[in-house]
Amino acid sequence: MEISASDRDLIAVMRRYFAAQAELESLKAQLEAARQAAGEAIGVFYDPRQNAEHAADLQRSHSLREEMASLMQRAEAWGRAASGADEHDRSAAEAEPEE
């Protein structure tokens, strides 16, 4: 089975998505453990303006969320394009007269 360049691109996008997701989950667990250890309120701890100690990690978590949203949009666009191509192929096949 041969994989098209488009399929390879989708695979790369999804690999990055799942890597970002894993990094985000790990970061969230670390941040929540630090918050609980510090006894901080959620609103204060997760505000990078009020929590300079963890501001870089908080910003990274926001960046990862944005990246994941962008990657998922790319995957969804690929899916819509593939679905549209499949629909076009079916329509073309149905329009061909049988011999």
C-alpha positions, 0 to 999 in steps of 0.5 A, a space after each residue: 500500500 502506497 501512502 500519498 504525500 497528503 497522507 504523510 502530511 496528515 500523519 505528521 500533523 497528528 503525530 505533532 498533535 499527540 506529542 503536544 497533547 502529551 506535553 500539555 498533560 504532563 505540564 498540567 500535572 506538574 503545575 497542579 501539583 505545584 499549586 496544591 503544594 503551595 496551597 494557592 487559589 486556582 485563579 491566582 496560581 494560573 494567572 501568569 501575571 500573579 505567578 512569576 515563578 511558573 509564568 513560563 510554564 503557564 505560557 507554554 501551556 497556553 501555547 500548546 493549547 493554541 498549537 493543538 487547536 491549529 493542528 486539529 484545524 489542519 487535520 479537519 481541513 484535510 478530512 473535509 478535502 478527502 471527504 469531498 474528493 470521495 464524494 466527487 469520485 462517487 458522483 463521477 462513478 455514478 454518472 458513468 454509463 454502464 456498458 
